[in-house]
Amino acid sequence: MEGASQLQEGFIQHFSLLLISQSCPSHSYAALRAALCHSPTIRDQGMVAVWRRLWQGKTKARMQRLLSKLYTDVTLQDLRDRGRVVGPPASPRPRSGSQCASSPGSHWLQFFDTVVYGPDIWEPRCIYVSYVDTTQVQGFDSKAATVRVQPRAPWMEQEPPEYWYNQTEEALYQSQNDRKLFRVLMKYYGHSKDGEYHTLQKVYGCTVENNGNFLRGHYQVTYYGHDYIALNENLSSWTAEGKVAQILKGVWVEEAEAEYWRTYLPGDCVKMLRRFLDLGKETLLRSDPPQTYVTRQVRPGGNVTLKCWALNFYPADITLTWQRDGNNHTQDMEVIETRPAGDGTFQKWAAVVVPSGEELRYTCHVNHEGFPEPLILTWEPPPPNFFLMAILTGLVLGALVMGAVVIFLTWKK
């Protein structure tokens, strides 16, 4: 009994720091409850109500009593059983499309919170970065020489010192919570840092229209290779894959976790995005039209490839389409994803295979906010080289003259 008492005391001390943290989000509590102690008693609706009241109180005495009750509800044998791996769940299925995909003229704010642990990492490393569109605006690294949230864009230095202090405090609290959740997941699956790396990532953010109104939001958590849970587009339900993810889904439904994100994403997230857009408007709200042209390349089979290029444009939203005789043409067409050029602008091309001699029947249509209307391009055959033609003409005339002279001399003899 003495050993059990010591373990109970350690259990309470270990998790009370996480649960009584003022900045600890409710989903960390739910995750711990799901991964460590989902029992029939705890899942009873009456007990859930008690949990919620105690959680909202966040007083140390209440948390101590709560965790004591939690410990008695989850036996030591049950905790040991949860450390066994019954078999790995299916790998998370990639979602179609990008979570931050934006409509023309829209802007998005996205947070990437990543925890990494492996053979050469002493303790789980937390890396948090924030992006507005494709520009990183601030970041945090728990292994940096100076552990604080730092500006990653020049215009973010306009924020006052208290902003960076508050952001750093929030990041430090979050790193503690994420590490604990990460260790719970590793314990659940019996994972070790020896020999392989493990990652936990949260990706969330919001998108606004050009007028600043909320357009969409997203939130997802991935324990790579094992669990995936995401808030659906309606911001009211969840999609989950993996054993722990399914447990989390059930708990988050009980705890109405979606309500928090349904309030945060159109609320505080949008306010922060508007603030960043105002601070960096000279960079983020600029519009650089693309440099465009069409190239032609002969293929081995006799056909030719027409490639429509768009270079050095901003923002990244752009569409390139091909038409044949005025009708949309998608057969034998290849379009690459928009990619950064490395200087704050973007690049993209779309190619189509056409029969040789029919190049002028095809037109490329470029739609970008830097243009007042879509730009229409065609392949332009290279102009004649008049200098070369003059040389060739001269050579021919010279040959004719020389031939005439030879004939005349021969006839004279």
Summary of the structure (lengths in Angstrom):
residues: 413
radius of gyration: 31.7
end to end distance: 133.5
largest distance: 133.5
contacts: 1190
relative contact order: 0.10
helix: 41%
strand: 27%
